[in-house]
């Protein structure tokens, strides 16, 4: 039997399995403060909070407490009825929060999960408390956070929430100049504005934060606005994955700045390494210079050789050179054909093959269309000047 919410069971109802509810308690800003404190603060805090929690749960029958180092405590409560269990859970959470705050040295956040029953009640209750605890990222510390006892969020009416102004272009400029401190401040300030506008939706603020990092990486790589799968795969390969993997578990607002520093430092280091390598546009131009004499040269083959998408190459040529890839190759072939016509005695068939046009007919057609002169006229103009 799978665990299920007991809200539908009705007041005072009993189930085949007792209802289980978990509370997750953590010390606000523990890791940043512990890294700075040199006087045994961390150990004193753990002992103090352990005593506070033990004192509050001793009056609750069947309560279990587990310390999860370094700064979390998991409380598991059980009761035959949902109403009684939820009442006890709320009372215990409020008492722990109030007593910890009155100690004057620390504050805590207490997440109260959903009451569940069934064969998997305990793991399901723990998962529920974890999900509620993640909301601390958006709601902030020093509070009791309860699960939403209304309709689940995914079936509630959609809310009109506007994301803060994008900062990915400013971030990319700062990272490109190696200004790590400025980039960190930009993203931290943006995060503060984002959390103030999401109405406690921690998942939304995580998605927004991920979007800013992806857009910044794409801007640094010149891929922003390029929509092919291969280009976005390249962007995802470039993002600092270890830090992004931690984003899903990020719940402590006090540690956001540290997380942002990791992301920014990784992007700055990567940009410095990549700036010493030829740009994508330079690689494409080199490839064209080496292979334009091949009539089979195509945008797709160049993209495969360079390791980007054809769409990305087209975007680069239009944005940076003001032309198309096809016109660029054609002009490169024309210049070479004109040089051969003026400086050698090669026949028209040889000039066409050596310039990538394939046949004299194609050579003549393109020269007339692009320059208004036939191959013979180009060769005769040199003789006339001599």
N, C-alpha and C positions, 0 to 999 in steps of 0.2 A: 504494500500500500504506500502510495506517495504521500508526502506531507502536504497539507492544505491549510489555508487560512481558516481560523475558527470563528471569524466574524459572522459567518452565515449560520452558525450553529444556534444562535439565539442566546439571550441572557440566561445565565445559570445552567446552560446545557452541559452534559457530560459526554465524553467521547471514549472510544475504545482505548485510545492512547491519551495520556495526560498532555495538557498543553505545555509547550516549552517556549521560553522567551530569553533572549540573550542581550546583555548590555556590554558595550565596549567602552572602557574608560581609558583615556590617554592624557598625558601631561602636555599642556600647550607649550609649544616652542622648546621641547625638551632637548632635542639634539643640538640646535644652535647654541643654547645656553650651556649645555654640558660640555661642549667643545671649548668654551671660553672659561668656564669655572675651574679653579685650581684648588678648591678648598673642600673637596668631598661633597659638593652640593648634590650631585647626581645620586649618590648612594643614600644620602639623608632624605632626599625627596622620595626615592623608592620606598624606603622604610616607613616614612610618614604616611604616604598614600596607602600603603598596604594596611597600616593600622586603621586608617579612616574607613577603608572599604570593609575590612573585617568587622569593625564596630557596627556598620550599618546593615550588613547582611546577616548578622548573627540572630536577628529577630525574625528572619524569613526562613521558614522551614524548607529544608531540602535544597538550599542555595549552594552552589559550588563556585569557587573562585580560582582562577588560574592566571598567574603572572606570565605575560608574554614579553620577554625582554626586547628592547630596553625600557619602554615606557608605557606599555599597555597592560590592561587587566581585563580578562573576559569573565563575566558573571553569567551563570546559567541558572535560571529560575524555572520552576515547574509548579503546576497547579491543576486540579481537575477541571476548572472552568476558565474560560477565556477572560471573563470580566474580572474575576478575582486576580488573575495573573497580571493583566494589564494595569490594574490598580497598584499592585505591589511593585511592579517594574517602574512605574512612574514615580512612586514614592521613594524607592531606593535611589533612582537616578537623581532626583531632586535633592535628596539628603546628601549624597556623595558630593554633588556639585557645590552645594551650599557650605558644607563643612570644609571642603578643600579650599574654597575661596576665603573662608573666615580664618584659615591658618595664616594668611597674610603673605605667604612666600610663593605660592603657585596658584594657577588656575587649571581646571581640567575641562575637557569636553566629554560628555557622556552620550553615546548613541544607543537608542532603545530600538531594538529590532521588532519585527512582527511576531505575534504569538502564533505558533503553528502546532500541528499534531500529526501523528502518523508514525510509520516505522522509521522514517528519516528525519524525525522532528529536530533532533539536536544539530546535525550538520546544516539543515535548512535554516534553523534559527540563527546559527553562527553566520551563515551567508547573508541573512537579512540584516543583522547588526553591522556587518562589514559594509553592505551597500549604503545603509543609513550614515555610517561613519564617513564615507567618501564625500557626503554633502558638506562636511566641514570646510572643504576647499572653497566653496562658494559662500557659505553662510558665515564663516568666521569661527574663531575659537571661543572658549569660556561660555559654554551654553549646554543645555540638554537638547539633543536633537532626536525627535520622535519620528517613527515611520509615518507616512501619510495614511491615515485611516479612512480617507475618502476613497474615491475611485483611483485605480492605478494611474500613474502619470501618463502611460502610453495611450490611455483611452479617454483622457480628459480633453476638453476643448482646447484647440491650439491657441497659444498665446502669441501676441504680436510683440516680439522682443527684437530690438535692433542692436546689432553688434556695434561696438565702438569703431571709430574711424580707423581704417587700416594703417599699419605702420611698417608694412613689409618693405616698401621702397626706401624709407628712411633707414630701416635696419640694414638693408643691403648696402646702402652707401656707407654707413658707419663701419660695417664689417669689412667692406672693400678697402677702407682706409686704415683698417687695423685698430679702430677705436672701440675696444672691447667694453670699456666702462660706459661709454655713451650708449652703445647698443643694449647693454644690460639694463640701463635706466629706462630706455625707451620701451622695452618689452615689459619690464616690471610695472611701469606706469600704465601701460595698456592693460595689463592683467588686472590692476586695481579697478580701472574703469569697467572692465568686462564683468568682474564679480559683482559690481554694484548694480548691474543692469540685467542679470540673469534670473533674478527672483529665486535664488537658492538652487538653481539647476546646475549641479556640478558637472554633469556629463556634457552639457552644452558649452560650458566654459573650457572644458578640456578639448572639445572639437574645435572651438575657435582658436585656442592656443596652438593646436596642431596645424590649423590652417595658416596661421601667421608664419610658423616655421617652414612649412612647405613652400609658401609663396615667396618667402625670403630666399630660400635655397634656389628656387626656380629663377628668381630675378638675378641672383649672382651668376647663374649658369646661362643666362640669356634665353631661358626657355619659358618664361612667363607668357601666357597667351597662346602657347603651342599646345594643341589638344590631342596629339596622338598618344597611344598607349606606350610606345617605346620611349617617348620623351619623358612621360611621367614616371616610367620605370627608372629612367636615369636619374630623375630628381629624387625619387625614393632611395636609390642607392647612395645618393650624396648626403642625405640627412644623417645627423649623428644618432644612429639607431639605439645605442645603449641608453642614452638619455631619454629618447622618446619612449623606449620600453618602460621606463619608470613612470611615465606620465599617467598610466592607468592606475597606479597605486599612490599617486601624489594626493595627499589629503591635508597636509599641514601647511597653512598659509605662510608660516614663518620659514619654511624650507623652499618656497617658490623661488626666491632670489638666488639661492644656491643652485637650484635646477636650471634657472635661466643662464647663470654664469657658465655652467657646463655646456649648454647648447651653444652659446655665443662663442666660447673659447674653441669649441670643436669646429664651428663654421669659419672662424678667423684662421685657424691653423690650416684647414682644408683649402681655403681661398689662397693663402700664401703659397701652398704647394702647387696649386693649379695655375697660379699666375706665372710660374716659371715654365709652364708647358705651352706649346702653340695653341692658339684658340681654334675652335671648331671651324671658323671661317678660313683661317690660315691653312688648316689641314685640307679643307676642300679645294682651295685654290692650288695648293701643291699637287694634289691628286690630278686636278684638271691639267696642270702644266705637264705632268708626266704622261698623261693618257689621252690628250685631246686628239692625237692623230689616229686614234681608234674610232672608226665610224660607229661602233656599237656602244660607245660611251653614253650612259644614260644617268639620269638623276638617281634612280633606284640603285644602280651599281655603285655610284659614288657614296651614297648614304650607307650602304652595307659596308663598304671599305672603311669609312670613317667611324661607323658605329653610332649613327644618329638616324632619325627618321627623315624621309624625303621632305615632309612638311616643314621640319625644323630648318633644313637647308634653304628651302624656298623663303621661309620667314627671314632668315639671316640676310640673304641676298637683297631682298626688298628693303629691309630695315636699314642695312649698313651700306649697301652699294647702290640702292635705287634702281635695280635691274632684276631680271629673272635669271635663274640658272641657265636656261636654254640660250638666252641672248648673250650671257657671259661667255659660254662655250663657243657660240657662233663667232663672236668678235675675236676670241683668241685664235680660232682657225683662220679667220680672214686676215689677221695681222701676219700670221705665219705664211699663208699663201701669197700675200703681197710681197713679203720679203723674198720668197723663192722666185717669184716672177721677176723681181727687179734685180736679184743678185746672182741668179743661176741661169743655165740654159736648159734646165729640165723641161721635158715635154709636158703638155697639159695633163695627161693621164698620171704622170708621176707626181706633179704638183698636187693634184686632187687627192691622190692616195696619201702623200706625205703630210697633208693638211687636215686629214680626217673627213674630207668630203666624199671620198669613195670613188666618184666618177667625174669626168670633165663636165658632164651635163649639170650635175649638182653644184659643182664649183662655179660654173657660169651663172646658174640661176641665183645662187646666194649672193655672189659679188654684185650682180646687176641690181638685185633687190636692195642690198644694204648700202652700196656705194655709188650706184649709177654707172659703173664702168665695167666693161667686159675684161676677162683675163688678158686678152690680146692688147686692149687699150692700156692696161696697167704696164705691160712689158714695153709697149711702144713709147709710153711717156718717158721712160728712162732713156731710151735711145735718142729721143728728140732732145732731151736736156744735154746729152753728151755731144 
